[in-house]
């Protein structure tokens, strides 16, 4: 867990560089929501030391816009920790990724705030959006707003394809974790080299997204070029840091391939035909729900044991 936290340090630094003190406040609020909830209701022995609450808060914060109200970020962290982890019995028992479950709650509860992207202010020190909105009060964004690359291309009045260099280095509007695809890719490679993630998952996700989006783009169904699909939105963050969660991903390599292909296909379908410009969160959560079935279907047979159909027939009393 702490290795994952360390690998996110450059991404966090980039988000602070691009979005100023608003990024610091949003990340601190989401982390505080996770840490406090874990400390109050989790296991005293491992509530903070294992780093799971810290990484959940960081990942949640990186999926939020820089102008997001702090009380909402705190609430999202608390919800994700309570209903995404503790209610299932704690670390190792949860079915869904806690950070994404927290964001799904915020998406349902505060859809306007979580899809408002303030333009970058002239001064780095200026707070963005309505970070300091009072709890349970409707935030009012006074600053100018702009669309994300995905939102602009799908719903914009004058849709344009954002240059690849802007997507790679993060000079676009979006969530804190969309700052730099290069840094996310390097962080994922570091975790794969250290053996902290199963490389089959991100590879299968990225290959599926590239292949399907390229096919749909060539035949004229989609307006999204394949490279734009890869480096825009939260795909890199989801592929390397969300989908690879060891607790909520399959335990077999074959299962990981199926898991990643399913996520990649759902991302493409939601981005092209869905009512939202982004689909990474829903794709991963939906495939999280299928992980128990994938594990059962791809579990290798123990050496010397009969095939499953033979074992089931004997259990039923057959010949």
Rosetta silent file (secondary structure, phi, psi, omega in degrees, C-alpha in Angstrom):
SEQUENCE: XXXXXXXXXXXXXXXXXXXXXXXXXXXXXXXXXXXXXXXXXXXXXXXXXXXXXXXXXXXXXXXXXXXXXXXXXXXXXXXXXXXXXXXXXXXXXXXXXXXXXXXXXXXXXXXXXXXXXXXXXXXXXXXXXXXXXXXXXXXXXXXXXXXXXXXXXXXXXXXXXXXXXXXXXXXXXXXXXXXXXXXXXXXXXXXXXXXXXXXXXXXXXXXXXXXXXXXXXXXXXXXXXXXXXXXXXXXXXXXXXXXXXXXXXXXXXXXXXXXXXXXXXXXXXXXXXXXXXXXXXXXXXXXXXXXXXXXXXXXXXXXXXXXXXXXXXXXXXXX
SCORE:     score description
SCORE:     0.000 S_00000001
   1 L     0.000  -43.951 -178.492    0.000    0.000    0.000 S_00000001
   2 H   -70.127  -30.308  175.466    2.746    2.454    0.897 S_00000001
   3 H   -64.104  -37.285  176.967    4.604    1.660   -2.326 S_00000001
   4 H   -65.679  -40.865  177.806    1.465    2.679   -4.225 S_00000001
   5 H   -60.265  -46.315 -178.943    1.300    5.891   -2.203 S_00000001
   6 H   -63.235  -37.310 -178.771    4.943    6.673   -3.018 S_00000001
   7 H   -68.892  -21.036  178.556    4.397    5.990   -6.721 S_00000001
   8 L   -85.886   -7.683 -177.583    1.579    8.558   -6.722 S_00000001
   9 H   -55.863  -45.584  177.435    3.803   11.313   -5.308 S_00000001
  10 H   -63.163  -35.502  179.216    4.771   12.684   -8.779 S_00000001
  11 H   -67.179  -42.776  177.353    1.108   12.650   -9.864 S_00000001
  12 H   -62.927  -42.986  179.216    0.072   14.516   -6.716 S_00000001
  13 H   -61.757  -40.730  178.852    2.894   17.009   -7.238 S_00000001
  14 H   -64.877  -40.178  179.094    1.784   17.581  -10.844 S_00000001
  15 H   -63.935  -37.624  177.295   -1.817   18.172   -9.760 S_00000001
  16 H   -68.194  -38.542  179.104   -0.623   20.766   -7.239 S_00000001
  17 H   -62.596  -42.378 -176.336    1.550   22.393   -9.891 S_00000001
  18 H   -81.246  -35.667 -170.813   -1.342   22.697  -12.348 S_00000001
  19 H  -113.351   -2.197  173.633   -4.236   23.451   -9.979 S_00000001
  20 L    74.231 -155.724 -176.412   -2.605   25.224   -7.036 S_00000001
  21 H   -63.738  -21.043  177.040   -3.766   25.106   -3.407 S_00000001
  22 H   -60.287  -38.058  178.814   -7.194   23.799   -4.431 S_00000001
  23 H   -64.183  -41.559  178.807   -5.575   20.462   -5.261 S_00000001
  24 H   -61.397  -45.721 -176.789   -3.962   20.304   -1.822 S_00000001
  25 H   -66.320  -42.826 -179.408   -7.235   21.049   -0.053 S_00000001
  26 H   -65.068  -43.023  179.135   -9.306   18.522   -2.035 S_00000001
  27 H   -64.851  -42.439  178.869   -6.728   15.767   -1.498 S_00000001
  28 H   -63.863  -39.544 -179.313   -6.456   16.533    2.212 S_00000001
  29 H   -65.961  -44.775 -179.571  -10.242   16.496    2.622 S_00000001
  30 H   -67.984  -39.759  177.129  -10.715   13.145    0.894 S_00000001
  31 H   -64.735  -41.783  179.505   -7.795   11.577    2.780 S_00000001
  32 H   -61.982  -40.415  178.191   -9.134   12.950    6.083 S_00000001
  33 H   -60.361  -40.002  179.161  -12.550   11.420    5.403 S_00000001
  34 H   -71.200  -46.617 -176.460  -10.959    8.011    4.863 S_00000001
  35 H   -64.779  -43.854 -178.002   -8.532    8.168    7.796 S_00000001
  36 H   -67.133  -42.754  179.117  -11.073    9.381   10.337 S_00000001
  37 H   -64.648  -42.326  178.035  -13.697    6.830    9.292 S_00000001
  38 H   -63.239  -40.057 -177.849  -11.142    4.016    9.360 S_00000001
  39 H   -70.818  -36.380 -177.609   -9.904    5.084   12.786 S_00000001
  40 H   -76.695  -38.313 -171.278  -13.387    5.382   14.292 S_00000001
  41 H  -119.092   -8.526 -178.634  -14.954    2.227   12.909 S_00000001
  42 L   -91.510 -170.859  178.872  -12.106    0.040   11.632 S_00000001
  43 L   -71.141  128.626 -179.592   -9.644   -2.259   13.312 S_00000001
  44 L   -63.862  -35.300 -175.489   -7.552   -0.403   15.889 S_00000001
  45 L   -65.946  -37.182 -174.523   -4.578   -2.638   15.178 S_00000001
  46 L  -125.427   21.987 -172.341   -4.356   -1.855   11.463 S_00000001
  47 L   -63.498  -36.276 -175.953   -6.490    1.234   11.052 S_00000001
  48 L  -122.944  -26.777 -170.945   -3.717    3.516    9.823 S_00000001
  49 L   -69.408  -30.342 -174.923   -0.487    1.537    9.619 S_00000001
  50 L   -77.397  -11.406  176.005   -1.319   -0.565    6.546 S_00000001
  51 L    81.260   -1.816 -177.100   -1.745    2.498    4.322 S_00000001
  52 H   -66.836  -38.643  178.375   -5.035    1.315    2.792 S_00000001
  53 H   -67.395  -38.099  178.993   -6.990    4.312    4.055 S_00000001
  54 H   -63.496  -46.653 -177.900   -4.323    6.696    2.775 S_00000001
  55 H   -68.600  -33.641  176.936   -4.275    5.220   -0.718 S_00000001
  56 H   -63.512  -44.932  179.203   -8.089    5.189   -0.855 S_00000001
  57 H   -64.598  -41.593  178.851   -8.225    8.880    0.040 S_00000001
  58 H   -63.381  -46.634 -178.433   -5.526    9.820   -2.457 S_00000001
  59 H   -64.762  -40.293  176.702   -7.148    7.903   -5.303 S_00000001
  60 H   -61.982  -47.443  179.646  -10.552    9.380   -4.538 S_00000001
  61 H   -58.839  -35.580 -179.320   -9.118   12.901   -4.421 S_00000001
  62 H   -72.357  -14.131  176.955   -7.401   12.369   -7.761 S_00000001
  63 L   -93.131    1.162 -175.577  -10.755   11.561   -9.380 S_00000001
  64 L  -104.458  152.832  176.384  -12.315   14.872   -8.278 S_00000001
  65 E   -71.075  154.873 -176.638  -12.217   18.296   -9.973 S_00000001
  66 L   -65.827  -25.043 -179.129   -9.996   20.935   -8.339 S_00000001
  67 L   -92.112   14.931 -175.799  -12.928   23.202   -7.494 S_00000001
  68 L   -69.116  134.746  177.839  -14.855   20.506   -5.632 S_00000001
  69 L   -57.979  137.875 -172.934  -16.293   21.606   -2.240 S_00000001
  70 H   -66.777  -35.613 -178.924  -14.173   20.229    0.581 S_00000001
  71 H   -67.131  -30.154  176.135  -17.067   18.942    2.662 S_00000001
  72 H   -70.669  -40.113  177.652  -18.195   16.835   -0.284 S_00000001
  73 H   -62.442  -41.492  177.410  -14.693   15.406   -0.729 S_00000001
  74 H   -62.894  -44.164 -179.707  -14.604   14.526    2.977 S_00000001
  75 H   -63.981  -39.288  177.933  -18.039   12.898    2.746 S_00000001
  76 H   -63.251  -40.399  176.797  -16.968   10.890   -0.294 S_00000001
  77 H   -64.075  -42.408  179.348  -13.926    9.576    1.577 S_00000001
  78 H   -65.237  -42.479 -179.777  -16.027    8.607    4.577 S_00000001
  79 H   -65.854  -45.655 -179.355  -18.651    6.875    2.415 S_00000001
  80 H   -60.728  -40.150  179.956  -16.075    4.993    0.362 S_00000001
  81 H   -71.327  -41.505 -176.622  -14.293    3.736    3.456 S_00000001
  82 H   -72.946  -49.422 -173.730  -17.466    2.807    5.351 S_00000001
  83 H   -96.522  -11.686  177.597  -19.534    1.250    2.542 S_00000001
  84 H   -99.820  -14.288 -176.886  -16.711    0.181    0.259 S_00000001
  85 L  -136.887  -59.511 -170.835  -14.522   -1.523    2.844 S_00000001
  86 H   -66.052  -37.265 -177.717  -15.606   -1.634    6.497 S_00000001
  87 H   -65.646  -22.370  178.061  -19.140   -2.883    5.907 S_00000001
  88 H   -87.979   -6.546  179.470  -17.689   -5.965    4.188 S_00000001
  89 L   117.026    4.065  176.793  -15.424   -6.760    7.138 S_00000001
  90 L   102.696 -167.602 -174.605  -12.349   -4.626    6.501 S_00000001
  91 L   -58.749  130.017  179.191   -9.236   -4.959    4.381 S_00000001
  92 L    92.490   -7.715 -177.326   -9.273   -7.969    2.088 S_00000001
  93 L  -108.861  -15.034 -172.309  -13.032   -8.538    2.326 S_00000001
  94 L   -73.848  148.895 -179.988  -14.417   -5.780    0.098 S_00000001
  95 L   -92.312  -38.502 -176.135  -15.979   -6.515   -3.288 S_00000001
  96 L  -108.550  153.821  175.839  -15.741   -3.037   -4.837 S_00000001
  97 L   -64.865  119.994 -174.373  -12.884   -0.573   -5.035 S_00000001
  98 H   -61.525  -39.174 -179.561  -13.543    1.806   -2.082 S_00000001
  99 H   -63.522  -43.295 -179.792  -12.239    4.930   -3.833 S_00000001
 100 H   -71.329  -32.939  176.250  -14.447    4.367   -6.868 S_00000001
 101 H   -65.811  -38.584  174.930  -17.446    3.543   -4.702 S_00000001
 102 H   -62.342  -40.544  178.824  -16.925    6.864   -2.906 S_00000001
 103 H   -69.983  -36.613  177.390  -16.794    8.665   -6.226 S_00000001
 104 H   -61.736  -38.096  175.984  -19.899    6.851   -7.473 S_00000001
 105 H   -62.888  -45.002  179.525  -21.719    8.112   -4.378 S_00000001
 106 H   -65.900  -36.103  177.842  -20.568   11.674   -5.071 S_00000001
 107 H   -62.171  -39.444 -179.557  -21.557   11.328   -8.741 S_00000001
 108 H   -77.162  -37.124 -174.684  -25.086   10.337   -7.711 S_00000001
 109 H   -83.658  -36.600 -174.981  -25.439   12.823   -4.848 S_00000001
 110 L  -132.735   64.568 -173.969  -23.734   15.896   -6.327 S_00000001
 111 H   -64.200  -32.527 -178.879  -23.729   15.511  -10.134 S_00000001
 112 H   -72.037  -47.341 -177.934  -23.370   19.229  -10.882 S_00000001
 113 H   -62.856  -37.026 -174.397  -20.449   19.854   -8.534 S_00000001
 114 H   -82.130   -9.492  177.189  -18.513   16.808   -9.688 S_00000001
 115 L  -116.346   21.607  176.267  -18.875   17.722  -13.377 S_00000001
 116 L  -104.383  121.867 -174.754  -17.962   21.416  -13.033 S_00000001
 117 L  -117.228   97.906 -179.359  -14.465   22.168  -14.258 S_00000001
 118 E   -67.137  145.069  175.569  -13.263   25.698  -13.433 S_00000001
 119 L   -67.907  152.684 -179.243  -10.796   27.340  -15.784 S_00000001
 120 L   -68.137  128.330 -178.706   -7.274   27.742  -14.499 S_00000001
 121 L   -72.938  164.597  179.588   -6.903   31.110  -12.740 S_00000001
 122 L   -67.994  -35.807  179.990   -4.195   33.589  -13.619 S_00000001
 123 L  -100.970  137.081  179.313   -2.606   33.276  -10.177 S_00000001
 124 L   -63.155  -29.023 -174.767   -1.438   29.923   -8.792 S_00000001
 125 L   -80.845   -8.717 -177.092   -2.600   30.946   -5.313 S_00000001
 126 L   -76.388  130.958  175.607   -6.227   31.503   -6.313 S_00000001
 127 L   -70.570  143.842 -178.359   -8.695   28.897   -5.110 S_00000001
 128 L  -100.875  152.104  175.810  -10.733   27.304   -7.883 S_00000001
 129 L    60.717 -133.495 -177.673  -14.456   26.681   -7.967 S_00000001
 130 L  -133.013   58.593 -178.507  -16.138   26.717   -4.574 S_00000001
 131 L   -55.812  -36.924 -172.302  -13.796   24.744   -2.319 S_00000001
 132 L   -96.782   22.305  176.903  -14.951   26.550    0.817 S_00000001
 133 L   -61.468  142.649  179.914  -18.704   26.101    0.328 S_00000001
 134 L   -71.928  147.841  179.147  -20.522   25.432    3.594 S_00000001
 135 L   -56.920  139.529  177.216  -21.840   21.890    4.199 S_00000001
 136 L    65.856   13.635  174.806  -25.328   21.175    2.825 S_00000001
 137 L  -108.133  142.567 -179.570  -25.331   24.492    0.969 S_00000001
 138 L   -71.750  120.000  178.914  -25.538   24.639   -2.816 S_00000001
 139 L   -71.254  146.068  177.008  -22.164   25.799   -4.174 S_00000001
 140 L  -122.236  115.184 -177.433  -22.127   28.635   -6.664 S_00000001
 141 L   -87.353  113.067 -179.959  -19.145   28.704   -9.003 S_00000001
 142 L   -86.155  -23.868 -176.773  -18.264   32.292   -9.828 S_00000001
 143 L   -76.244  160.313  175.903  -15.184   31.447  -11.897 S_00000001
 144 L   -68.985  148.328 -178.861  -15.294   30.655  -15.581 S_00000001
 145 E  -117.843  161.927  176.467  -15.582   26.996  -16.469 S_00000001
 146 L  -145.767  157.809 -177.302  -14.347   24.889  -19.345 S_00000001
 147 L   -83.343  154.247  172.483  -15.010   21.397  -20.652 S_00000001
 148 L   -74.055  164.518  177.922  -12.666   18.457  -20.312 S_00000001
 149 H   -56.103  -42.105  178.541  -11.174   17.031  -23.538 S_00000001
 150 H   -65.966  -46.460 -179.235  -13.665   14.136  -23.484 S_00000001
 151 H   -63.629  -39.170 -179.544  -16.633   16.379  -22.701 S_00000001
 152 H   -65.939  -43.298 -177.304  -15.701   18.919  -25.346 S_00000001
 153 H   -70.595  -30.846 -176.736  -15.301   16.331  -28.096 S_00000001
 154 H   -89.785  -40.110 -173.249  -18.541   14.542  -27.208 S_00000001
 155 H  -120.654   -3.782 -174.626  -20.872   17.365  -26.155 S_00000001
 156 L   -69.069  151.886  177.040  -19.103   20.611  -27.118 S_00000001
 157 L   -69.482  -34.118  176.926  -20.594   23.165  -29.477 S_00000001
 158 L  -125.264   73.949 -174.253  -17.263   23.370  -31.293 S_00000001
 159 L   -64.680  133.044  177.071  -15.720   19.939  -30.681 S_00000001
 160 L  -135.148  153.484  176.721  -11.990   19.683  -31.207 S_00000001
 161 L   -88.125  118.594 -179.926   -9.472   16.929  -30.584 S_00000001
 162 L   -63.479  134.306  178.801   -7.090   17.993  -27.829 S_00000001
 163 L   -55.361  143.550 -176.407   -3.436   17.752  -28.932 S_00000001
 164 H   -60.564  -35.056 -179.536   -1.700   14.596  -27.737 S_00000001
 165 H   -63.857  -36.583  177.608    1.056   16.581  -26.010 S_00000001
 166 H   -65.895  -38.154  178.400   -1.517   18.322  -23.808 S_00000001
 167 H   -69.098  -37.250 -177.840   -2.979   14.966  -22.802 S_00000001
 168 H   -69.490  -36.554 -173.406    0.431   13.487  -22.070 S_00000001
 169 H  -109.158   -0.470  167.763    1.637   16.342  -19.875 S_00000001
 170 L    87.507   18.888 -179.020   -1.643   17.460  -18.295 S_00000001
 171 L   -88.389   51.059 -179.247   -2.191   20.994  -19.575 S_00000001
 172 L  -137.242  167.371  172.654   -5.965   20.455  -19.826 S_00000001
 173 L   -76.270  154.158  179.023   -9.055   20.796  -17.663 S_00000001
 174 L   153.809 -169.217  177.572  -10.150   17.734  -15.748 S_00000001
 175 E   -70.948  165.681 -178.737   -9.814   15.860  -12.484 S_00000001
 176 H   -60.589  -33.760 -178.475   -6.677   16.117  -10.384 S_00000001
 177 H   -83.169    2.283  176.018   -5.561   12.676  -11.569 S_00000001
 178 H   -97.508   18.791 -172.910   -5.836   13.610  -15.244 S_00000001
 179 L   -70.046  -40.183 -175.490   -2.831   15.896  -14.949 S_00000001
 180 L  -154.550  111.334  177.324   -0.252   13.789  -16.739 S_00000001
 181 H   -64.816  -31.481 -179.844   -0.638   10.479  -18.547 S_00000001
 182 H   -63.393  -46.622 -179.149    3.162   10.183  -18.668 S_00000001
 183 H   -65.806  -38.089  177.208    3.526   10.286  -14.874 S_00000001
 184 H   -65.571  -39.933  177.985    0.704    7.773  -14.406 S_00000001
 185 H   -64.606  -42.905  178.934    2.309    5.462  -16.952 S_00000001
 186 H   -65.476  -40.563  177.158    5.691    5.718  -15.219 S_00000001
 187 H   -62.798  -40.765  177.352    4.076    5.061  -11.833 S_00000001
 188 H   -64.997  -39.918  177.566    2.325    1.994  -13.216 S_00000001
 189 H   -64.767  -37.480  176.962    5.562    0.670  -14.709 S_00000001
 190 H   -62.274  -45.285  179.658    7.285    1.142  -11.355 S_00000001
 191 H   -65.445  -38.419  177.790    4.575   -0.859   -9.562 S_00000001
 192 H   -65.668  -40.435  178.624    4.725   -3.598  -12.203 S_00000001
 193 H   -63.985  -36.437  178.761    8.518   -3.783  -11.879 S_00000001
 194 H   -80.101   -6.465 -179.519    8.192   -4.104   -8.096 S_00000001
 195 L    77.805   23.107 -178.264    5.566   -6.827   -8.489 S_00000001
 196 L   -94.811    1.436  173.422    2.835   -4.775   -6.806 S_00000001
 197 L  -148.680  154.824  176.756    0.341   -5.169   -9.647 S_00000001
 198 L   -87.387  112.060 -172.537   -0.575   -7.827  -12.170 S_00000001
 199 H   -64.853  -17.908  179.719    0.521   -6.389  -15.510 S_00000001
 200 H   -61.749  -31.969 -176.233   -2.076   -8.442  -17.391 S_00000001
 201 H   -69.680  -56.911 -179.754   -4.830   -6.104  -16.177 S_00000001
 202 H   -63.770  -35.634  179.712   -3.566   -2.717  -17.436 S_00000001
 203 H   -63.877  -45.949 -179.598   -2.219   -4.236  -20.647 S_00000001
 204 H   -65.292  -36.216  177.839   -5.535   -5.918  -21.466 S_00000001
 205 H   -64.417  -51.737 -175.120   -7.457   -2.715  -20.665 S_00000001
 206 H   -66.399  -40.762  179.236   -5.276   -0.458  -22.802 S_00000001
 207 H   -64.591  -42.187 -179.896   -5.050   -2.902  -25.724 S_00000001
 208 H   -64.647  -45.353  179.118   -8.834   -3.413  -25.721 S_00000001
 209 H   -61.644  -44.388 -178.678   -9.563    0.324  -25.596 S_00000001
 210 H   -64.746  -44.810 -176.444   -7.071    1.027  -28.391 S_00000001
 211 H   -68.587  -48.022 -178.043   -8.312   -1.805  -30.618 S_00000001
 212 H   -67.425  -45.875 -179.799  -12.049   -1.203  -30.184 S_00000001
 213 H   -65.207  -36.131  176.507  -11.876    2.578  -30.380 S_00000001
 214 H   -64.507  -40.522  177.977   -9.621    2.313  -33.434 S_00000001
 215 H   -63.548  -48.288 -178.725  -12.088   -0.028  -35.131 S_00000001
 216 H   -66.852  -30.989  179.292  -15.077    2.206  -34.383 S_00000001
 217 H   -71.254  -39.659 -178.188  -13.127    5.297  -35.455 S_00000001
 218 H   -67.730  -39.842 -177.655  -12.101    3.754  -38.792 S_00000001
 219 L   -85.798    0.663  172.632  -15.625    2.640  -39.698 S_00000001
 220 L    88.596   10.094  179.110  -17.045    6.040  -38.719 S_00000001
 221 L   -79.869  -34.795 -174.231  -19.047    5.089  -35.623 S_00000001
 222 L  -116.047  148.750  174.125  -16.869    7.040  -33.160 S_00000001
 223 L   -96.449    2.505 -177.250  -15.345   10.500  -33.204 S_00000001
 224 L   -95.768  113.337  173.202  -12.661    9.450  -30.709 S_00000001
 225 L   -64.181  152.283 -175.059   -9.253    8.561  -32.209 S_00000001
 226 H   -61.242  -41.244  178.776   -7.601    5.585  -30.439 S_00000001
 227 H   -67.496  -35.934  175.118   -4.663    7.538  -28.972 S_00000001
 228 H   -62.550  -41.499  177.574   -7.049   10.199  -27.706 S_00000001
 229 H   -59.795  -40.094 -176.695   -9.071    7.426  -26.043 S_00000001
 230 H   -68.473  -44.312 -168.465   -5.969    6.086  -24.310 S_00000001
 231 H  -101.871   -0.761  177.808   -4.579    9.289  -22.864 S_00000001
 232 L   -97.684  162.196  176.399   -7.722   11.300  -22.104 S_00000001
 233 L    65.909 -153.392 -176.438   -9.900   11.121  -19.023 S_00000001
 234 L  -101.222   23.212 -175.991   -9.154    8.799  -16.131 S_00000001
 235 H   -64.193  -46.178 -178.638   -8.184    5.718  -18.133 S_00000001
 236 H   -63.969  -42.916  177.651   -4.518    5.675  -17.118 S_00000001
 237 H   -63.080  -43.009 -179.768   -5.352    6.233  -13.447 S_00000001
 238 H   -68.589  -40.917 -175.780   -8.035    3.549  -13.565 S_00000001
 239 H   -67.796  -39.976 -174.665   -5.980    1.005  -15.490 S_00000001
 240 H   -94.913  -25.621 -172.351   -2.871    1.173  -13.300 S_00000001
 241 H  -119.065  -25.544 -178.348   -4.214    2.133   -9.878 S_00000001
 242 H   -97.250  -53.537 -176.559   -7.923    1.233   -9.621 S_00000001
 243 L   -67.307  -25.198 -175.841   -8.438   -1.933  -11.629 S_00000001
 244 L   -87.064    5.719  175.819   -5.257   -3.542  -10.278 S_00000001
 245 L   -53.412  122.165 -172.944   -6.440   -3.486   -6.661 S_00000001
 246 L   -63.275  -29.802 -177.060   -5.439   -6.967   -5.463 S_00000001
 247 L   -75.111  -37.436 -171.848   -8.587   -7.430   -3.366 S_00000001
 248 L  -105.878   14.626  177.367  -11.113   -6.565   -6.071 S_00000001
 249 L  -119.127  160.866 -177.462   -9.382   -8.110   -9.120 S_00000001
 250 L   -62.242  158.777 -177.020   -9.176  -11.768  -10.217 S_00000001
 251 L   -96.700  -11.926  179.712   -6.571  -14.103   -8.732 S_00000001
 252 L  -108.556  153.461  178.699   -5.666  -15.933  -11.952 S_00000001
 253 H   -64.916  -39.180  177.112   -3.855  -14.561  -14.983 S_00000001
 254 H   -62.642  -41.337  177.160   -6.582  -15.831  -17.298 S_00000001
 255 H   -63.806  -37.250  178.561   -9.143  -14.112  -15.113 S_00000001
 256 H   -64.061  -38.263  176.390   -7.123  -10.883  -15.229 S_00000001
 257 H   -61.984  -47.074  179.478   -7.193  -10.940  -19.024 S_00000001
 258 H   -62.810  -42.380  179.525  -10.984  -11.368  -19.021 S_00000001
 259 H   -59.533  -48.705 -178.996  -11.339   -8.704  -16.334 S_00000001
 260 H   -67.072  -40.189  178.053   -9.245   -6.179  -18.271 S_00000001
 261 H   -62.999  -40.633  178.243  -10.931   -6.890  -21.603 S_00000001
 262 H   -62.756  -43.501  178.684  -14.327   -6.383  -19.963 S_00000001
 263 H   -63.198  -47.141 -179.183  -13.263   -3.051  -18.465 S_00000001
 264 H   -60.369  -42.856  179.583  -11.792   -1.825  -21.740 S_00000001
 265 H   -65.040  -41.695  179.438  -14.890   -2.778  -23.727 S_00000001
 266 H   -66.084  -38.199  178.013  -17.217   -1.087  -21.223 S_00000001
 267 H   -59.997  -46.572 -179.418  -15.118    2.091  -21.247 S_00000001
 268 H   -63.754  -44.636 -178.602  -15.374    2.338  -25.037 S_00000001
 269 H   -62.814  -45.083 -178.262  -19.113    1.615  -25.054 S_00000001
 270 H   -67.887  -41.057 -178.930  -19.889    4.175  -22.334 S_00000001
 271 H   -65.927  -36.317 -176.265  -17.696    6.870  -23.856 S_00000001
 272 H   -83.217  -46.438 -172.414  -19.214    6.480  -27.316 S_00000001
 273 H  -111.228   -9.673 -176.391  -22.872    5.752  -26.562 S_00000001
 274 L   -76.762  169.033  179.341  -23.329    6.620  -22.879 S_00000001
 275 L   -83.121   -6.401  176.969  -24.864    9.748  -21.430 S_00000001
 276 L  -115.112  150.557  179.580  -21.592   10.663  -19.699 S_00000001
 277 L   -72.201  -23.004 -176.131  -18.296   11.475  -21.389 S_00000001
 278 L  -118.818  144.695 -177.979  -16.327    9.164  -19.066 S_00000001
 279 L  -135.816    9.107 -175.913  -16.951    5.518  -18.200 S_00000001
 280 H   -63.236  -44.761 -177.380  -13.863    4.246  -16.373 S_00000001
 281 H   -59.496  -51.165 -177.643  -15.473    4.330  -12.915 S_00000001
 282 H   -66.915  -36.304  179.918  -18.590    2.392  -13.918 S_00000001
 283 H   -61.922  -45.365 -178.596  -16.610   -0.072  -16.024 S_00000001
 284 H   -68.796  -42.638 -179.698  -14.344   -1.044  -13.122 S_00000001
 285 H   -63.993  -40.509  178.065  -17.179   -1.248  -10.576 S_00000001
 286 H   -63.824  -41.320  179.134  -19.269   -3.447  -12.887 S_00000001
 287 H   -73.928  -28.766  172.067  -16.345   -5.794  -13.465 S_00000001
 288 H   -56.022  -41.185 -179.141  -15.594   -5.815   -9.716 S_00000001
 289 H   -65.709  -23.815 -178.584  -19.029   -7.382   -9.241 S_00000001
 290 H   -92.888   -5.395 -176.109  -18.119  -10.168  -11.693 S_00000001
 291 H   -57.403  -44.608  178.182  -14.767  -11.027  -10.103 S_00000001
 292 H   -57.530  -38.126  179.419  -16.125  -13.918   -7.940 S_00000001
 293 H   -71.716  -37.946  177.286  -17.616  -15.523  -11.062 S_00000001
 294 H   -64.695  -42.576  178.276  -14.431  -14.936  -13.065 S_00000001
 295 H   -60.364  -42.936 -178.808  -12.352  -16.533  -10.302 S_00000001
 296 H   -66.724  -39.242 -176.763  -14.604  -19.570  -10.222 S_00000001
 297 H   -74.134  -26.828 -174.845  -14.591  -19.977  -14.011 S_00000001
 298 H  -108.560    4.589 -179.701  -10.814  -19.601  -14.394 S_00000001
 299 L   -67.173  124.094 -179.639   -9.604  -21.447  -11.288 S_00000001
 300 L   -68.414  150.391  179.600   -7.179  -24.155  -12.441 S_00000001
 301 L   -74.525  137.346  179.143   -7.940  -27.759  -11.520 S_00000001
 302 L   -64.270  144.075 -178.546   -5.852  -29.191   -8.717 S_00000001
 303 L   -60.257  126.734  178.199   -3.248  -31.719   -9.818 S_00000001
 304 L    90.285  -10.835 -179.769   -4.703  -35.227   -9.669 S_00000001
 305 L   -86.193  151.919 -179.977   -8.305  -34.124   -9.158 S_00000001
 306 L   -71.788  159.204  174.616  -11.028  -35.164  -11.645 S_00000001
 307 L   -56.403  156.750 -174.151  -12.518  -32.630  -14.066 S_00000001
 308 H   -59.700  -39.951 -177.260  -15.301  -30.510  -12.603 S_00000001
 309 H   -66.477  -33.967  178.050  -18.064  -32.240  -14.544 S_00000001
 310 H   -69.703  -43.332  179.858  -16.907  -35.655  -13.260 S_00000001
 311 H   -62.696  -40.620  179.429  -16.690  -34.403   -9.673 S_00000001
 312 H   -67.481  -36.145  179.165  -20.189  -32.898   -9.880 S_00000001
 313 H   -67.531  -40.609  176.776  -21.607  -36.117  -11.326 S_00000001
 314 H   -64.705  -37.718  179.053  -20.082  -38.189   -8.512 S_00000001
 315 H   -63.717  -33.730  179.032  -21.426  -35.758   -5.966 S_00000001
 316 L   -82.031   -4.329  178.050  -24.898  -36.244   -7.414 S_00000001
 317 L    93.033   14.675 -179.232  -24.507  -40.021   -7.188 S_00000001
 318 L   -81.500  175.137  179.991  -23.953  -40.692  -10.878 S_00000001
 319 L   -71.958    0.000    0.000  -21.557  -43.292  -12.356 S_00000001
